[in-house]
């Protein structure tokens, strides 16, 4: 495809994050932004693909949707895929593996759907290119499909590694919160770098680091590469131009962002992560008990993700922690609180009903964002 080709683009996301992602895309001046459960759509050319990959904070990846059609049989799936203009995107040497999932559909076998979609793409490209065999030794064009309620959506992934992999957290380190969800919590809290910001259960520092990136207006994908970086129709100059534009929009201010945790090892890891993210200059970490949290300044925002408690004993410990933190929060003035928890008895334990709640998913775990204003 040529660089000025308009694509139908799709950003898959955790359920509940559609609105903040749509807001991000509109802020980037993307066109035709619409949402449905777990996906946000927009249109744009190669420049839009590069800009979205570099700048999106809460989306998981950027896909080019090749087509959407009814697929209640393998024949209809094959014909629907073969009818799509794959040659406009995949070159003769392009690698195009297929993966995806099926849900509430007559077609439930993912391996069979993978084989049929792959065969249909091959048949289309054989006809167009006039060759019988494809080496697939060139750039990667990962094909992704979703078949839901007998409707197929077939896409090509432009991102490669998921957008939540910013690069500042070690690959082996387990964390309860993805970077994209942490960024979404900061966006939903309305933090923009003006007031104090704190996370008293900071763990490895993901929420304060994402708050710092947002306060600086630093593109979260600035220091990583993407699958489409290797595509011939997405030249290096295009990506460098998008990076330069992102750098030119960074802010340099005096930000008051704090993270604390009772675990010294977690705090040490948070400090290393902040250095890797390039925000160590504006995030301060400390070892502290959240039950003793007391920061009396104006216009503060607390955004946090305390332990939920998976087993019975842990749940009781979590409830005691919520009660102690609730008492600490009631001693504070002028601070808003945005707290994510999957615990069904959080408000009772905390000692106060939330002013507002929002359903979110942390992976497959159903949570509530409790908002105290």
N, C-alpha and C positions, 0 to 999 in steps of 0.2 A: 504494500500500500504506500501511497505517497504521503509525505508529512502533513499535507493539508487535508487528508481524508478525515471525515468526521466519524467517530466511533460511538457506538452505544456502550457506555462504560458502567461498570457495576462495582460497588464496594461492599463485600460481605462483612458482617459485623456481629458482635454479641447482641443478643436480643435486648432491647431497651436503649440501645445507643444510636438508633436511627436518627433521632432529632438532632443531637449534637453534631453528628457527622454531616447531615444535610446543612447545618449551620456553617460548618467549616467550609464546605464546598461552595456555598453561596458567598462566603467571605472571600474566597479565591476567585469569585466572579465566573464560576462554572455555569454552564447553561443547562436548562431543562432538568433541574434537580427534583427528583421524586423519590418516595420511600415506600417500602413494603416490609413485612416482617423479616428482619435479619439481612436486609439489603437496601442500599441506597444507589439510585441510578442517576447518571448525568451524561451529557454528550460533550465531545471535544476531540481535537486532533492529537498529534504526537506531543505537542507542547503541553496539553492538558494532562496527558498520561504522566509525563515527567514531573510536572508541578504537583499533581496529586500524590504521587509516590514519595516525593521529597517532603511534602508539607503536612500530610494527613496525620493527625495525632491519635484518633480513636478508631480508625478503620483497620481491618486486618490485611487487605491487599486490594489491588486495582486490577480488575478483569476487563477484557474486551469481550462483550457478549456477541458471539457470532450469529446467534439466532435462538428463537423460542418457538416451540410448536407442540402440538398434541402428539403424544407417543404412548398409546395404549397397547401397542404390539411391537415386536421386534422388527417387523417389516416397515412400520411407520417410523420407527426410530432410525432405521438404516436410510430410508428415503429422505427423511427430514434432514439428517446430517449431510448426506451426499449432495443435497440441493444448495448447501451453503457455500459461499465463495472463499474457500480455504486458500486458494492460490493468491488471493490478494494480500495474504499475510505470511503464509509459510513458503519459504523458498525451496528449491529442489533438494538442498542438503539439510534442511531444517529437521531437528529432532522433535517429534510430537507424541510423547507418551500420553496416555489417557488415564484419568482417575476421576472418581466422583462418588455419589451416593444416591440411593433411591428411598423414597418415603411415601407411604400411603398410596402406592401405585400398583398396577397389575404387573409391571416389570420390577421385580425385587432382587434379581440376581445381578449384583454389581459386576462380577467378572464377565458374565455374558454381555452386559451392556458395554463394558470396556472393549471387548473384542469386536462387537458390531460397530461401535463408533469409530474405532481404529480402521476397520475394513472399509467403512463408508468414506472416510477421509482419503485413504489410499486410492480407492476407486476414482474419486473425484480428481485427485492430483495426477493419477496415471493418465486420465483422459485429457487433462489440460496440458501437462508437460510432455506427453507422448513417450514416457519411459515406464518400464515395468518394475523397476526396483529402486528403492530410496535408501541411500547410505545412512541417513540420519546422523551424520557426523558434524553437523553445523550447530548454529545457535539453538537453544532450547525454547520450544513453544509448548509449554505444558497445557494440555487440554483438560478442562474440568467440566464435568456435567452434573446437573442436579435434575432428578426426575421426581416431581412431587405432584401427587394427585393427577397422574397421567399426563402431566405437562413437562416437557424437557426444556432445560436451558443449557446451552452449550457455549462455553467460554474459553478464552486463552488467557493465561495468567501473565501479567506484565511485571509482577513484583519479584517472583522467585521466593526467597525466604520471606516469611510473613513480616508485615510491617511492625509488629510488636517487638521484633528483634532489633532493637536500636543499636546494640553493640556495646552498651556500657555494663551489662550484667554478664558475668561468666556463664558460658553455655551449660556447665554442669550444675549451676546453683539452682536449687528448687526455690520457688517463690510462690506465695499464695495469690498473687495479683499480677496479671499481665500489664505491660507498660501501656497498652492501648486503653485498658479499663481504668488504670490510674489516671491517665490523661483525661479521660471522659469525666471522671469524678471532679477533677479540677475545673474542667469546663462548665460542668453543671453547677458547681459552687459559685461560678461567676468571678473567680479570681483572675486578675489581670496585672498583678504586680504592684498594686497601689498600697494595700494594707498589709499588716503582718499575716503570715501564713504558718501554720504549724500542724504537724502530725505526731501525736504522742505515742503512737504504736508503729513507728516507722519501719521496723524490720530492716530489710536491706536498702531502704531509702527510696523506693520507687516513686511514691507519691510526691515527696518533696523535690525529687529530681525532675519529675515531669512538670511540677509547678514552676521550677526554675527555668526549664526550657520554654515554657509558655510565657513567663514574665519577660524573658529575653527576646521572645518572638523568634527563637532559633528553630529552624526546620529540623524535626526529629530524624529525618532520613539523610541529613547533610553528609554524614561520613560513611555511608554504605552504598553498595551498588545494587542494581536491580536486573531482573532477567532481560527486560527490554533494552538494557544498556548495550547488549550484544547483537541486537537486531539491526540489519542493514538500513532499514527505514527510520531508525532512531539513532542518528550519528552522535558521536561524542560531543560535538559542538552544541547540540541541542541540550544535553544534560548539563554541560558546563554553564551554559547561559541560564538555565533554571537554577543552578546552584548560586551563581553570581547574584541573580535577582533575590534569592532567599537571603544571602549574606547582607545585601544592601538594606534589607528590612529589619535587621536585628536592632534591638534596643540595648542601651548600656546605662543602667541606673543603679541605685542603691536599694537592693531588695532585702527584705527581712523575712527569710524563710528558715524555719526551724524543724528539725526532726529529732525525736528522742525515742529511746527504747530501754527497757530494763536489762536487756542482754548486751553486755559489752562486745561480744563477738559480732552481733548483728550491726552494732553501731560502727565498728571498725570496717565491716564490709560495705556499709552505706557510704562511709567516707571515701573508700576506694572507688566505688561506683560513681560517685559524684565527680571525682577526678577524671575518670574515663569519659564521663559525659561532658566535661568541660564546664561544669557549673560549681566547682568547689569554692569559687570566690563569693558565691551568694547564698550558699546553704550551710547552716551551722548544725552539726549533730552533737548530741550529748547522751550520756547514760543517765536515765531518769525513770522514775516510777510514774506511770500515767495517772495513778490515783492521787499523786501529789501535784499534778499539773496546775500551775497558777501563773498566768501571764496577763497582767492587767494593763493592756494598752488599748487604744481606740481601734475600731474597725478591723478586728481580727477575724480570720477564718480558720476553722479547724476542719481538716479533711482527713479521715482515718479509716482503717480497716482492722479492727481488733480481732483477736482470736475468736472463732465461733464455738469451738468445742464439738468434737465429733462423737465422743463416747460419753456415757452418763456422767462419770466423774469429771471429765473435762467440761461438760456443759454446766455442772454446778460451779466449777471454778470460774468459768466464763461469766456466769451470772453474778458471782461475787465481785469479779473485776468490773463488770458493767455498773454495779451498784456503787462501787467506790469511785469510778470515773464520773458517774452521774452526780455524786456529791461534790466532786471537784469542779465540774462544769457549772453547777448552780452557784458557786462562789465567784464566778467570773462575770464581768459585765461587757457588753458591746461585742461579744464574740458569737459568730454563727458557727453551727456545727453540721457537718455532712458526714454521716457515719454509715458505712456499708456493713451489713451483717446478715447471715443466714439463720440466726437464732430466732426461733418463733416467739420467744418470751422476752425479747430485748427490751421493749418499752417498759414492761412491768419491772424488770430488773433495774433498768436505768433510773426509774422513778419519775418519768414524765413521758406523756404521749408526744409523738413527733408532730410538728406543725404541718408537715407534709411528708408523704412517702412516695417512692418511685420504685417500681419493680425492675430489677436488673438481673443479669445472669453472669456469674463468675465461672466461666466455662459452662458446664452443665448444671452447676449449683444455683438454684433459685435464691435470690437475695432481695433485700429491701435496702434502699438508700433512705435513711432516716434524716430528715432535715429539720433543724432547730434554728429558728431565725429571730 
